[in-house]
């Protein structure tokens, strides 16, 4: 493990309120395209920050039951540093379409959709990748491929070995989630409980998370933004430990590995092993977090922006 380079320049600390980011002083856009799954085309939606002509591109991909608006503060800060930042919703989440066959919710489809996203964006050079949890696994698959477009990667609290017990816990929590809340405050209250491992967040940050985690129903109430079918893979009898060391060992690009201090999904022993083999990896422990650090507060954002440095 190597220390973060002291000479890297941090991003400016000032930032508008979360609710004002999309109206702030850097471009904010939304887009979508049609991606393919067997027997089905589906919509992939994304938000985009910064100059669309910037050759310096960062793709930020969220976790299992999250969506791309989790990266609003990071997108804003990186755009201020000269990057074009694209934050997609994986299929079955956010504003992206649901797959007709829930059995297809898995890494092969996610990797294919994100490769299609890169093609859709007409990116001629290499990209940087920021992936939280499932987004990190998807990045690992793409970074391990021959002729990968990924030049650097930030992996947030995930690794090539995942023990079955915390996977089962995450799956149970996902499958048991209420399908409807009477109001947004009820949904936010549940998120504060089930996502407590995100770390200590402000009321403003929790409101931002909740705002993009539920959609209003025409007949009243608020439903989670994701397809319940993404939980099918976690049914009893289908959960087991996961090993992706072959992918990890095939990666050659530099990696910044973030680990929540209390994470049960990315074990400390796994993080240790990740710094001893595979790609050149810098490891940073995030205090007062489990799985996974939210990347919303200034200190966590600074770790990522310092490591990536200004676009150049």
C-alpha positions, 0 to 999 in steps of 0.5 A: 500500500502506498500513501496518497501523493501529497503534491496532488491538488485538492478540489475547491471546498466550496459547493452549493447546497445539494438541492441546488447542484443541478442549477449550479455553475457547471453544466448538468444534463440528462440522457439515455439510450437503448441497450440490449438484453436477450430478447429485449431492448431497455433504456439506460439513463444517466446524468452528466456533469461538465463540458461534454467536449472534455476528453477527460471522462469519469464514469461513476457507477452506483451500488446494488439498490442505488442510482446515479444521483448518489454521485451528484456532489462528486460529479459537481466537484470533478466537473469543476476540475475539468472532467466530463462526469457521467453517472448512469442508472444500472438497468432496473434502477432509477430512470433506467428501464426494467429487464423483462427477465429478472434472471438477467440482473447480474454482472454480465448484463451490467458490464455489457450495458456500461460498455454500451454506455461508453460507446454511446458517449463517443469517448475516443480515449481512456476513461476513469471509473468510480464504482461503489459496491456493485459499480466497483465489481462492474468496473473490475470486470471491464478493467480486466478485459483485453483492450479495456478503456479504463485507465484508472479506477476508484473502487468503493468498499468492494473486492474480489472476495465476498463472504456469503453472510453479508451478501445474504443480509443485503439480499434479505434487506432488499427482498423485505423492503416495503413496496410502498411508503405512505409518504417520502418521510417514511421512506427516508426513515427506512433509508436512515436505518437500512443504510446506516453503514453509509456513515454519519450523514447530515439531514440534507444528505439524507434528504438528497438520498431519499429524494432520488430513491422513491417515485410518487405513485399516481394513486398515492404513496411512494415506491422504491426506484428499483425493480424488485426483481433485482432481489431474485438473485438473493433468494434462499439457496442462491447466495454463496461466497463470490471469488473474482480473483482471476479478474482482479489479477488481470487488471493492470490500471492503478486503483484507489481502494476505499474501505469502510472501517467497519465493512463486513463485505470488504474484509480487512484481510481481502483489502490487504490481499488486494494491495499485495497482488493484482494492480497497483493499489492505494488503500484508504480506510474511511472511519465511522463507515461500514458498507459502503461510504456514501462519498457525500461529505467533504473529506471523502470527496477530497480523497477521490478528487485528490487521487484523480487530480485536476483534468490534464 
